[in-house]
């Protein structure tokens, strides 16, 4: 669900209660379309998240600490210059439009008081954060909109700010239930009731309109033109109840979750349309609800954006390797005919006396065949019989040499493809910018990325993911190939147990035994962790090999994360679902 105008009223109420007269202490811009304002008062500091990201545009208080780029974007620098130290005086919203205005009182370059504001527009792919002066002139915006992008409304520095074009819908703050019903009945087309309500009411989401239809029709689908007196009476009742909630802000924050506890929607009133298939989770506040609903989605999207170039590079390399291996295997298959060339050379050599000058072929008994079948051997009439024989011997030797070289090249390419696949697997599970930095460093060291300028200062080595079994054993999981090497070859003891998903890319997983024998539950947990931190994380059952560290070794010249092992046992386990620390 997108954040609608009615829900935004609840957010506005909470922000007014928590942030009125607080000062802007620090300003961050973790990504191109996301701001975090640290607001300080005598009671302490609070973080205000403002996002204009298409799939998760919102404004709410947050407890999350997003990672910030080393160099702040220009828009962030501008806000720090003009908005730092400003006091939040008020928050406004026009009717139930999806636009929230944050009004600040700051100090200009001359030391005089000035008014500034942030207009947060929550409109799907057109969402924006616009910085305004006291005369409603645009100072700048997260997303500038010029004439090539829109002919109706420009968002450029120096222009006067205007609200998004009105949709001529009824606002529940000043319209009554009968007006809404009348507007629905006047619609030119007979359409589903939920869509009709969405068409005539301002600032409500599809889930609310579906709920009002569900309640009116007692679960059955309704159309605008089939409303009789009884249905109109029921619709009027539920609309009046909703209008009272909107005006008095008496709703509560509800999050709808599926059977896996994954958030699927949110609203300010209980929802009955899903029946018992989905459950509800009531949070302390509307801001907390948004924070929880969007947290995982935002983290995935942020990492996807920041890892896009690495994904593109690795997929390109993998595609080239797959094509190369395919071509080389075809060439290798062709080399299998080399014995035929040798036989032809031997038969020509044995029948030199029979071959006339300028002959185009030789028909002779094949003494390599037990049945002594006749074979026809093509000849080059321009060459002597002996030269024809040597030509076949050369083809045989060339194919033999090519086969030896191709086998080495194919093995080398397959190992490189395994390595690239392992890096892609690590990249798909990276959860922090520092993990991306480690992967980028690894690829630079391996020659896949060209080093630029001076060597960057190290941000420190990330520790492995750490888990604790019920019986008290520590289980460590490598985040990437370089960390896998450190964990397995340097940090773990010889008698610690090592786990890895069988024959597929994945993380090295180690139980630190400390001289004790791990119980079966700990071994199963470690195997499940190895499965969940592998390419087969979404599978039902995964084959996982495990052995002692003493039986794991790294071949000379092998790429990071690549090891060989012996004396292993294999378990078939379901991937472990709990998050690590």
PyMOL commands that set and color helices and strands:
alter all, ss='L'
color gray80, all
select helices_A, chain A and resi 5-19+74-83+124-126+177-185+193-200+206-216+224-226+229-248+286-306+308-335+338-350+352-354+385-429+433-445+481-491+520-532+549-551
alter helices_A, ss='H'
color red, helices_A
select strands_A, chain A and resi 23-31+34-41+44-51+58-62+87-92+99-107+113-121+128-133+138-141+254-257+263-267+279-282+361-365+374-378+465-468+474-477+497-501+509-512+542-548+552-553+564-565+569-573
alter strands_A, ss='S'
color yellow, strands_A
deselect
rebuild
show_as cartoon
